């Protein structure tokens, strides 16, 4: 796969500089425009501690620098407002080798080496009528059935059309038709495929369709959701969700419940798919402290299906283990602390432990897994380094049916507002 050169990204930077002066008289199109540039430095190390031998890769470790330009126009005056959003992405290899590739930070060439650089420029035309917006082109949807998974150097994008409508107070309706994707470590347009649990599947699809809505009420403390999606000729999926928060004195209690029902669709390119997934995540917050407990269970004859390389809103899914295999049951305990309560705004920490059992491994024994995550993040609040952030993630994950993982991520990022 050839990666586009810098010229396309240069166009986006040029647009950010030229557009204001070229269209200064176009009302809201420029008055409401904004542009940001995110610089992200990402180190990723994943040690598959139980893989040994000369023909098996025991570690994925790379270091890369990325830039993400988001240029968003306002809308032209009139009954139907017209606007354009542009996203430019550029990634550079800082350190890699053929025995440490496939971290998800960089593309890998046919010779087994990571690309020195990769880039992408995309745009979306947007039309607004009242409180309804239609977008065509480069999209980054964030839905219960297709979560925006910005968990590596550069975020993924999709190509297609979407509509979002908020004509009724509290009710947001959405629908869309996507025809291709650019994955987190790719520059070109690719056909979409599915994952079942942790396993990428070989079959490809030409379309992902979705429709759904979220209704917020009770002073926006309660939201109910209903969604439908299908990855053409592979699977379809229904989702019902409930989120609620309730103040109780100095405490805030929360609940996040969800249910997925998935089956095969169309030509059944992956054969029969039968999965029902339930998750619950309950929380209690007091001052800087938040405690969570969660339970998640898979039912049916298949693991949980999703579009390849995406995480999901499943309550116990994390970017290392998914806890979404056939018949898997998992429990979570999590503790968050916001150090603003101690006079250190911008500093946060998360400690999470998840344990599972009852996995149908197909190998004659019951699968079990566990994972411990520690995340510490800090964003500078003022001064010349304002908006510089650093995040450290350390993971230890163990299982009797899949690779053990020891993982470290160190991410520096800086967001510059251009206008």
TORNU-698662 format. One record per residue (C-alpha): residue number from 1; residue in three letters; x, y, z. Coordinates in Angstrom, 2 decimals. Layout:
# TORNU-698662
{pt NUM 'ALA' {X Y Z}} ...
END
This chain:
# TORNU-698662
{pt 1 'UNK' {0.00 0.00 0.00}} {pt 2 'UNK' {1.37 3.37 -0.98}} {pt 3 'UNK' {0.85 6.22 1.45}} {pt 4 'UNK' {-0.16 9.68 0.23}} {pt 5 'UNK' {2.57 12.31 0.32}} {pt 6 'UNK' {2.64 15.59 2.20}} {pt 7 'UNK' {0.89 17.54 -0.55}} {pt 8 'UNK' {-2.62 16.65 0.57}} {pt 9 'UNK' {-1.89 17.66 4.14}} {pt 10 'UNK' {-0.29 20.88 2.93}} {pt 11 'UNK' {-3.58 21.72 1.20}} {pt 12 'UNK' {-5.38 21.45 4.51}} {pt 13 'UNK' {-2.87 23.69 6.27}} {pt 14 'UNK' {-3.11 26.15 3.41}} {pt 15 'UNK' {-6.90 26.16 3.65}} {pt 16 'UNK' {-6.65 26.96 7.36}} {pt 17 'UNK' {-4.56 30.04 6.54}} {pt 18 'UNK' {-6.20 31.22 3.30}} {pt 19 'UNK' {-9.89 30.54 3.89}} {pt 20 'UNK' {-10.57 33.38 6.37}} {pt 21 'UNK' {-9.30 36.10 4.05}} {pt 22 'UNK' {-10.78 34.56 0.91}} {pt 23 'UNK' {-14.32 34.30 2.30}} {pt 24 'UNK' {-14.42 37.00 4.94}} {pt 25 'UNK' {-17.73 38.34 3.70}} {pt 26 'UNK' {-19.66 35.09 3.83}} {pt 27 'UNK' {-21.42 35.62 7.17}} {pt 28 'UNK' {-21.57 32.64 9.49}} {pt 29 'UNK' {-19.47 30.47 7.20}} {pt 30 'UNK' {-16.35 32.23 8.48}} {pt 31 'UNK' {-17.63 33.87 11.66}} {pt 32 'UNK' {-18.36 30.48 13.19}} {pt 33 'UNK' {-15.31 28.72 11.72}} {pt 34 'UNK' {-12.68 27.09 13.90}} {pt 35 'UNK' {-9.40 25.26 13.41}} {pt 36 'UNK' {-7.30 23.21 15.81}} {pt 37 'UNK' {-4.02 21.36 15.41}} {pt 38 'UNK' {-3.27 18.43 17.71}} {pt 39 'UNK' {0.32 17.22 18.05}} {pt 40 'UNK' {0.47 13.72 19.56}} {pt 41 'UNK' {3.63 11.83 20.54}} {pt 42 'UNK' {2.84 8.16 21.21}} {pt 43 'UNK' {4.98 5.36 22.67}} {pt 44 'UNK' {3.35 1.92 22.71}} {pt 45 'UNK' {4.80 -1.30 24.11}} {pt 46 'UNK' {2.87 -4.57 24.33}} {pt 47 'UNK' {4.76 -7.64 25.57}} {pt 48 'UNK' {3.07 -10.96 24.74}} {pt 49 'UNK' {4.87 -12.60 27.62}} {pt 50 'UNK' {3.88 -16.20 26.81}} {pt 51 'UNK' {5.01 -16.13 23.14}} {pt 52 'UNK' {8.56 -17.39 22.60}} {pt 53 'UNK' {10.60 -18.82 19.76}} {pt 54 'UNK' {12.30 -17.50 16.61}} {pt 55 'UNK' {9.18 -17.59 14.42}} {pt 56 'UNK' {6.76 -15.86 16.79}} {pt 57 'UNK' {6.70 -12.16 17.61}} {pt 58 'UNK' {6.82 -11.78 21.38}} {pt 59 'UNK' {6.59 -7.98 21.54}} {pt 60 'UNK' {5.04 -5.03 19.71}} {pt 61 'UNK' {6.84 -1.77 20.43}} {pt 62 'UNK' {6.89 1.46 18.41}} {pt 63 'UNK' {7.20 5.22 18.87}} {pt 64 'UNK' {5.58 7.74 16.54}} {pt 65 'UNK' {4.64 11.40 16.13}} {pt 66 'UNK' {1.27 12.45 14.78}} {pt 67 'UNK' {-0.49 15.67 13.76}} {pt 68 'UNK' {-4.27 16.08 13.43}} {pt 69 'UNK' {-5.72 19.21 11.80}} {pt 70 'UNK' {-9.44 19.86 12.19}} {pt 71 'UNK' {-10.84 22.76 10.16}} {pt 72 'UNK' {-14.57 23.39 10.66}} {pt 73 'UNK' {-16.49 26.12 8.86}} {pt 74 'UNK' {-19.71 27.69 10.02}} {pt 75 'UNK' {-22.79 27.75 7.77}} {pt 76 'UNK' {-23.75 30.12 4.99}} {pt 77 'UNK' {-26.85 32.28 5.65}} {pt 78 'UNK' {-30.20 31.14 4.35}} {pt 79 'UNK' {-32.83 28.50 4.96}} {pt 80 'UNK' {-30.32 25.77 4.13}} {pt 81 'UNK' {-26.87 26.49 5.57}} {pt 82 'UNK' {-23.87 25.05 3.77}} {pt 83 'UNK' {-20.48 24.32 5.34}} {pt 84 'UNK' {-17.35 22.22 5.00}} {pt 85 'UNK' {-15.25 20.31 7.53}} {pt 86 'UNK' {-11.69 19.24 6.72}} {pt 87 'UNK' {-9.50 16.77 8.61}} {pt 88 'UNK' {-5.81 16.32 7.81}} {pt 89 'UNK' {-3.68 13.64 9.46}} {pt 90 'UNK' {0.04 12.99 9.34}} {pt 91 'UNK' {2.07 10.33 11.14}} {pt 92 'UNK' {5.86 9.86 11.38}} {pt 93 'UNK' {7.82 6.83 12.51}} {pt 94 'UNK' {10.28 7.62 15.28}} {pt 95 'UNK' {11.26 4.06 16.24}} {pt 96 'UNK' {10.27 0.63 14.96}} {pt 97 'UNK' {11.75 -2.63 13.62}} {pt 98 'UNK' {10.33 -5.68 11.79}} {pt 99 'UNK' {10.32 -7.75 14.99}} {pt 100 'UNK' {8.28 -5.12 16.89}} {pt 101 'UNK' {5.61 -3.95 14.38}} {pt 102 'UNK' {1.80 -4.13 14.51}} {pt 103 'UNK' {1.22 -1.82 17.45}} {pt 104 'UNK' {-1.53 -0.05 15.54}} {pt 105 'UNK' {0.50 3.17 15.40}} {pt 106 'UNK' {1.99 2.74 11.91}} {pt 107 'UNK' {1.17 0.97 8.64}} {pt 108 'UNK' {3.24 -2.13 7.84}} {pt 109 'UNK' {4.61 -2.66 4.31}} {pt 110 'UNK' {4.79 -6.01 2.56}} {pt 111 'UNK' {8.44 -6.41 3.59}} {pt 112 'UNK' {7.41 -6.39 7.26}} {pt 113 'UNK' {8.72 -2.88 7.98}} {pt 114 'UNK' {6.68 0.02 9.28}} {pt 115 'UNK' {6.12 3.01 6.98}} {pt 116 'UNK' {8.31 6.05 7.60}} {pt 117 'UNK' {5.25 8.30 7.27}} {pt 118 'UNK' {1.61 8.20 6.28}} {pt 119 'UNK' {-0.98 10.91 5.77}} {pt 120 'UNK' {-4.57 11.51 4.83}} {pt 121 'UNK' {-6.72 14.49 3.91}} {pt 122 'UNK' {-10.50 14.26 3.92}} {pt 123 'UNK' {-13.45 16.63 3.79}} {pt 124 'UNK' {-17.16 16.53 4.47}} {pt 125 'UNK' {-19.85 18.76 2.97}} {pt 126 'UNK' {-22.49 19.64 5.56}} {pt 127 'UNK' {-26.00 20.99 5.04}} {pt 128 'UNK' {-28.16 22.33 7.88}} {pt 129 'UNK' {-31.92 22.88 7.82}} {pt 130 'UNK' {-33.40 24.00 11.13}} {pt 131 'UNK' {-31.95 21.53 13.70}} {pt 132 'UNK' {-31.18 18.80 11.17}} {pt 133 'UNK' {-27.73 18.32 9.63}} {pt 134 'UNK' {-26.70 16.20 6.65}} {pt 135 'UNK' {-23.01 15.30 6.15}} {pt 136 'UNK' {-21.41 13.72 3.10}} {pt 137 'UNK' {-17.77 12.67 2.87}} {pt 138 'UNK' {-15.22 12.04 5.65}} {pt 139 'UNK' {-17.04 11.14 8.88}} {pt 140 'UNK' {-16.14 10.23 12.46}} {pt 141 'UNK' {-19.36 8.83 13.96}} {pt 142 'UNK' {-19.56 8.05 17.67}} {pt 143 'UNK' {-22.48 5.69 18.23}} {pt 144 'UNK' {-23.39 2.75 20.48}} {pt 145 'UNK' {-23.15 0.56 17.38}} {pt 146 'UNK' {-19.97 2.18 15.98}} {pt 147 'UNK' {-17.85 3.88 18.62}} {pt 148 'UNK' {-15.27 6.54 17.73}} {pt 149 'UNK' {-12.10 4.66 18.71}} {pt 150 'UNK' {-9.32 7.25 19.00}} {pt 151 'UNK' {-6.93 4.92 20.87}} {pt 152 'UNK' {-3.75 5.08 18.78}} {pt 153 'UNK' {-1.67 7.75 17.02}} {pt 154 'UNK' {-4.32 8.95 14.55}} {pt 155 'UNK' {-8.11 8.49 14.73}} {pt 156 'UNK' {-10.04 6.36 12.22}} {pt 157 'UNK' {-12.48 7.85 9.72}} {pt 158 'UNK' {-15.34 6.55 7.58}} {pt 159 'UNK' {-16.61 7.61 4.19}} {pt 160 'UNK' {-20.31 7.99 3.54}} {pt 161 'UNK' {-23.36 10.03 4.49}} {pt 162 'UNK' {-24.97 10.76 7.87}} {pt 163 'UNK' {-27.91 12.75 9.21}} {pt 164 'UNK' {-28.44 14.07 12.74}} {pt 165 'UNK' {-31.75 15.65 13.78}} {pt 166 'UNK' {-32.63 17.44 17.02}} {pt 167 'UNK' {-35.99 18.93 16.07}} {pt 168 'UNK' {-37.69 17.62 19.22}} {pt 169 'UNK' {-36.31 18.86 22.53}} {pt 170 'UNK' {-34.35 16.11 24.26}} {pt 171 'UNK' {-34.56 13.71 21.29}} {pt 172 'UNK' {-31.59 13.19 18.95}} {pt 173 'UNK' {-32.18 10.99 15.91}} {pt 174 'UNK' {-29.35 9.74 13.68}} {pt 175 'UNK' {-28.91 7.62 10.59}} {pt 176 'UNK' {-26.17 6.89 8.12}} {pt 177 'UNK' {-24.74 4.83 5.28}} {pt 178 'UNK' {-20.96 4.20 5.29}} {pt 179 'UNK' {-19.14 2.59 2.37}} {pt 180 'UNK' {-15.47 2.44 3.43}} {pt 181 'UNK' {-13.07 3.21 6.24}} {pt 182 'UNK' {-9.58 4.52 6.88}} {pt 183 'UNK' {-8.29 2.64 9.89}} {pt 184 'UNK' {-6.20 4.12 12.69}} {pt 185 'UNK' {-2.92 3.12 11.00}} {pt 186 'UNK' {-3.88 3.42 7.33}} {pt 187 'UNK' {-4.07 6.26 4.81}} {pt 188 'UNK' {-6.28 4.83 2.06}} {pt 189 'UNK' {-9.93 3.80 1.86}} {pt 190 'UNK' {-10.56 0.17 2.82}} {pt 191 'UNK' {-13.58 -2.12 2.82}} {pt 192 'UNK' {-15.02 -2.83 6.26}} {pt 193 'UNK' {-14.87 -6.18 8.03}} {pt 194 'UNK' {-16.01 -7.61 11.33}} {pt 195 'UNK' {-14.48 -8.86 14.54}} {pt 196 'UNK' {-16.07 -11.60 16.63}} {pt 197 'UNK' {-14.81 -11.07 20.13}} {pt 198 'UNK' {-11.06 -10.53 19.78}} {pt 199 'UNK' {-10.72 -12.20 16.36}} {pt 200 'UNK' {-10.66 -10.24 13.05}} {pt 201 'UNK' {-12.62 -12.02 10.33}} {pt 202 'UNK' {-11.62 -12.46 6.69}} {pt 203 'UNK' {-14.93 -11.48 5.06}} {pt 204 'UNK' {-15.36 -7.89 3.84}} {pt 205 'UNK' {-18.50 -5.78 3.54}} {pt 206 'UNK' {-19.41 -2.91 1.20}} {pt 207 'UNK' {-21.69 -1.00 3.58}} {pt 208 'UNK' {-22.49 -0.24 7.20}} {pt 209 'UNK' {-25.96 1.19 7.84}} {pt 210 'UNK' {-27.32 2.53 11.11}} {pt 211 'UNK' {-30.32 4.33 12.59}} {pt 212 'UNK' {-31.20 5.20 16.16}} {pt 213 'UNK' {-32.01 7.78 18.74}} {pt 214 'UNK' {-31.28 9.01 22.25}} {pt 215 'UNK' {-33.90 10.72 24.40}} {pt 216 'UNK' {-32.74 12.78 27.40}} {pt 217 'UNK' {-35.20 13.87 30.08}} {pt 218 'UNK' {-35.44 14.39 33.83}} {pt 219 'UNK' {-33.30 17.56 33.54}} {pt 220 'UNK' {-30.92 15.54 31.29}} {pt 221 'UNK' {-30.15 13.14 34.14}} {pt 222 'UNK' {-31.78 10.22 32.30}} {pt 223 'UNK' {-31.17 9.07 28.72}} {pt 224 'UNK' {-32.78 6.11 26.94}} {pt 225 'UNK' {-31.40 4.84 23.62}} {pt 226 'UNK' {-32.53 2.53 20.82}} {pt 227 'UNK' {-30.34 1.69 17.82}} {pt 228 'UNK' {-30.16 -0.62 14.82}} {pt 229 'UNK' {-27.13 -1.35 12.61}} {pt 230 'UNK' {-26.03 -3.80 9.97}} {pt 231 'UNK' {-22.70 -4.64 8.42}} {pt 232 'UNK' {-24.00 -5.71 5.03}} {pt 233 'UNK' {-23.98 -9.48 4.40}} {pt 234 'UNK' {-22.28 -10.16 7.75}} {pt 235 'UNK' {-24.34 -9.16 10.82}} {pt 236 'UNK' {-27.13 -6.95 12.07}} {pt 237 'UNK' {-27.45 -5.60 15.61}} {pt 238 'UNK' {-30.01 -3.99 17.89}} {pt 239 'UNK' {-29.14 -1.97 21.00}} {pt 240 'UNK' {-31.18 -0.70 23.96}} {pt 241 'UNK' {-29.52 1.52 26.56}} {pt 242 'UNK' {-30.27 3.45 29.73}} {pt 243 'UNK' {-28.08 6.04 31.47}} {pt 244 'UNK' {-29.11 7.75 34.69}} {pt 245 'UNK' {-27.49 9.96 37.31}} {pt 246 'UNK' {-29.08 10.86 40.63}} {pt 247 'UNK' {-27.83 13.42 43.16}} {pt 248 'UNK' {-28.13 12.19 46.74}} {pt 249 'UNK' {-26.81 14.73 49.20}} {pt 250 'UNK' {-23.09 15.14 48.57}} {pt 251 'UNK' {-23.10 12.02 46.36}} {pt 252 'UNK' {-24.00 11.46 42.72}} {pt 253 'UNK' {-25.15 7.92 41.89}} {pt 254 'UNK' {-25.02 6.67 38.32}} {pt 255 'UNK' {-26.12 3.73 36.19}} {pt 256 'UNK' {-25.21 2.72 32.63}} {pt 257 'UNK' {-27.13 -0.31 31.31}} {pt 258 'UNK' {-27.09 -1.77 27.82}} {pt 259 'UNK' {-28.31 -4.76 25.82}} {pt 260 'UNK' {-27.18 -5.88 22.34}} {pt 261 'UNK' {-28.89 -8.51 20.17}} {pt 262 'UNK' {-26.89 -9.58 17.09}} {pt 263 'UNK' {-27.37 -12.09 14.28}} {pt 264 'UNK' {-26.22 -12.93 10.77}} {pt 265 'UNK' {-27.38 -10.72 7.86}} {pt 266 'UNK' {-27.80 -10.94 4.10}} {pt 267 'UNK' {-25.46 -13.43 2.47}} {pt 268 'UNK' {-24.12 -14.67 5.84}} {pt 269 'UNK' {-20.47 -14.24 4.79}} {pt 270 'UNK' {-19.35 -15.36 8.26}} {pt 271 'UNK' {-22.05 -18.01 8.63}} {pt 272 'UNK' {-24.45 -17.97 11.54}} {pt 273 'UNK' {-23.98 -15.29 14.20}} {pt 274 'UNK' {-25.92 -15.49 17.44}} {pt 275 'UNK' {-24.97 -13.16 20.30}} {pt 276 'UNK' {-26.78 -11.30 23.05}} {pt 277 'UNK' {-24.73 -9.08 25.30}} {pt 278 'UNK' {-25.75 -7.38 28.54}} {pt 279 'UNK' {-23.70 -4.91 30.54}} {pt 280 'UNK' {-24.24 -2.84 33.66}} {pt 281 'UNK' {-21.91 -0.24 35.16}} {pt 282 'UNK' {-22.96 1.42 38.42}} {pt 283 'UNK' {-21.12 4.38 39.93}} {pt 284 'UNK' {-20.99 6.55 43.04}} {pt 285 'UNK' {-19.16 9.91 43.05}} {pt 286 'UNK' {-18.27 12.01 46.09}} {pt 287 'UNK' {-15.89 14.96 45.76}} {pt 288 'UNK' {-12.89 13.79 43.75}} {pt 289 'UNK' {-13.70 10.10 44.28}} {pt 290 'UNK' {-15.71 7.91 41.89}} {pt 291 'UNK' {-16.20 4.17 42.43}} {pt 292 'UNK' {-17.62 1.84 39.76}} {pt 293 'UNK' {-18.83 -1.76 39.82}} {pt 294 'UNK' {-19.77 -3.57 36.63}} {pt 295 'UNK' {-21.14 -6.87 35.35}} {pt 296 'UNK' {-21.16 -8.05 31.73}} {pt 297 'UNK' {-22.33 -11.30 30.12}} {pt 298 'UNK' {-22.38 -12.84 26.64}} {pt 299 'UNK' {-25.15 -15.23 25.60}} {pt 300 'UNK' {-25.75 -17.28 22.44}} {pt 301 'UNK' {-23.55 -19.29 20.10}} {pt 302 'UNK' {-21.11 -16.53 19.04}} {pt 303 'UNK' {-18.77 -13.91 20.44}} {pt 304 'UNK' {-19.79 -10.25 20.27}} {pt 305 'UNK' {-19.63 -8.79 16.71}} {pt 306 'UNK' {-18.37 -5.30 15.90}} {pt 307 'UNK' {-16.67 -3.46 13.02}} {pt 308 'UNK' {-12.96 -4.32 12.89}} {pt 309 'UNK' {-10.50 -2.31 15.01}} {pt 310 'UNK' {-13.21 -0.59 17.06}} {pt 311 'UNK' {-13.87 -0.68 20.76}} {pt 312 'UNK' {-17.50 -0.66 21.94}} {pt 313 'UNK' {-19.48 0.90 24.80}} {pt 314 'UNK' {-19.66 -2.50 26.54}} {pt 315 'UNK' {-19.22 -1.73 30.22}} {pt 316 'UNK' {-16.26 -4.06 30.77}} {pt 317 'UNK' {-14.46 -3.57 27.46}} {pt 318 'UNK' {-11.04 -1.92 27.60}} {pt 319 'UNK' {-8.45 -1.41 24.83}} {pt 320 'UNK' {-6.45 -4.53 25.84}} {pt 321 'UNK' {-8.92 -7.36 26.57}} {pt 322 'UNK' {-12.50 -7.11 25.31}} {pt 323 'UNK' {-14.23 -9.59 27.68}} {pt 324 'UNK' {-16.67 -10.32 24.85}} {pt 325 'UNK' {-15.96 -13.94 23.91}} {pt 326 'UNK' {-18.62 -16.64 23.58}} {pt 327 'UNK' {-20.46 -17.16 26.92}} {pt 328 'UNK' {-17.98 -14.92 28.78}} {pt 329 'UNK' {-19.07 -13.38 32.10}} {pt 330 'UNK' {-17.02 -10.57 33.66}} {pt 331 'UNK' {-16.98 -8.37 36.76}} {pt 332 'UNK' {-15.30 -4.99 37.18}} {pt 333 'UNK' {-14.20 -2.78 40.05}} {pt 334 'UNK' {-12.86 0.68 39.18}} {pt 335 'UNK' {-11.72 3.72 41.14}} {pt 336 'UNK' {-11.20 7.22 39.68}} {pt 337 'UNK' {-9.75 10.20 41.48}} {pt 338 'UNK' {-9.72 13.82 40.30}} {pt 339 'UNK' {-6.92 15.66 42.08}} {pt 340 'UNK' {-8.71 18.98 41.58}} {pt 341 'UNK' {-10.30 18.12 44.93}} {pt 342 'UNK' {-6.81 18.51 46.44}} {pt 343 'UNK' {-6.09 21.72 44.55}} {pt 344 'UNK' {-4.32 20.09 41.57}} {pt 345 'UNK' {-6.69 20.59 38.61}} {pt 346 'UNK' {-5.83 18.64 35.47}} {pt 347 'UNK' {-4.43 15.59 37.29}} {pt 348 'UNK' {-6.55 12.41 37.24}} {pt 349 'UNK' {-5.96 8.73 37.96}} {pt 350 'UNK' {-7.89 5.52 37.25}} {pt 351 'UNK' {-7.35 2.05 38.70}} {pt 352 'UNK' {-9.42 -0.79 37.20}} {pt 353 'UNK' {-9.63 -4.56 37.75}} {pt 354 'UNK' {-11.73 -6.91 35.58}} {pt 355 'UNK' {-12.07 -10.67 35.95}} {pt 356 'UNK' {-13.97 -13.14 33.75}} {pt 357 'UNK' {-14.85 -16.83 33.48}} {pt 358 'UNK' {-17.16 -19.24 31.59}} {pt 359 'UNK' {-15.49 -18.60 28.19}} {pt 360 'UNK' {-16.34 -21.26 25.60}} {pt 361 'UNK' {-12.84 -21.78 24.19}} {pt 362 'UNK' {-13.77 -24.69 21.94}} {pt 363 'UNK' {-10.70 -26.44 23.34}} {pt 364 'UNK' {-12.38 -28.57 25.98}} {pt 365 'UNK' {-11.80 -26.28 28.96}} {pt 366 'UNK' {-13.36 -23.15 30.45}} {pt 367 'UNK' {-11.61 -19.90 29.64}} {pt 368 'UNK' {-10.75 -17.35 32.31}} {pt 369 'UNK' {-9.14 -13.91 32.10}} {pt 370 'UNK' {-8.22 -10.95 34.27}} {pt 371 'UNK' {-6.83 -7.47 33.68}} {pt 372 'UNK' {-5.48 -4.66 35.86}} {pt 373 'UNK' {-5.21 -1.14 34.40}} {pt 374 'UNK' {-3.60 1.97 35.84}} {pt 375 'UNK' {-4.02 5.31 34.04}} {pt 376 'UNK' {-2.53 8.62 35.18}} {pt 377 'UNK' {-3.08 11.81 33.16}} {pt 378 'UNK' {-2.20 15.46 33.59}} {pt 379 'UNK' {-3.08 18.51 31.50}} {pt 380 'UNK' {-1.26 21.79 32.14}} {pt 381 'UNK' {-3.88 24.37 33.07}} {pt 382 'UNK' {-2.05 27.67 32.50}} {pt 383 'UNK' {1.20 29.33 31.44}} {pt 384 'UNK' {3.25 28.78 28.27}} {pt 385 'UNK' {2.60 25.00 28.36}} {pt 386 'UNK' {-1.18 25.32 28.74}} {pt 387 'UNK' {-3.06 22.43 27.06}} {pt 388 'UNK' {0.02 20.18 27.03}} {pt 389 'UNK' {-1.08 16.80 28.39}} {pt 390 'UNK' {0.66 13.58 29.30}} {pt 391 'UNK' {-0.95 10.21 29.90}} {pt 392 'UNK' {0.64 7.02 31.24}} {pt 393 'UNK' {-1.13 3.67 30.95}} {pt 394 'UNK' {0.14 0.43 32.50}} {pt 395 'UNK' {-1.65 -2.89 31.98}} {pt 396 'UNK' {-1.20 -6.46 33.16}} {pt 397 'UNK' {-3.61 -8.94 31.49}} {pt 398 'UNK' {-3.62 -12.71 31.98}} {pt 399 'UNK' {-5.71 -15.53 30.51}} {pt 400 'UNK' {-5.64 -19.31 30.14}} {pt 401 'UNK' {-6.91 -19.27 26.55}} {pt 402 'UNK' {-5.20 -16.29 24.87}} {pt 403 'UNK' {-1.89 -14.41 25.03}} {pt 404 'UNK' {-0.86 -12.78 28.28}} {pt 405 'UNK' {-0.08 -9.07 27.86}} {pt 406 'UNK' {2.08 -6.56 29.69}} {pt 407 'UNK' {1.50 -3.14 28.19}} {pt 408 'UNK' {2.75 0.42 28.60}} {pt 409 'UNK' {1.64 3.54 26.75}} {pt 410 'UNK' {3.08 7.03 27.13}} {pt 411 'UNK' {1.25 9.79 25.25}} {pt 412 'UNK' {2.14 13.46 25.04}} {pt 413 'UNK' {-0.28 15.77 23.25}} {pt 414 'UNK' {-0.76 19.45 22.64}} {pt 415 'UNK' {-3.82 21.16 21.17}} {pt 416 'UNK' {-3.23 24.49 19.43}} {pt 417 'UNK' {-6.24 26.61 18.53}} {pt 418 'UNK' {-5.46 28.25 15.17}} {pt 419 'UNK' {-8.65 30.34 15.10}} 
END
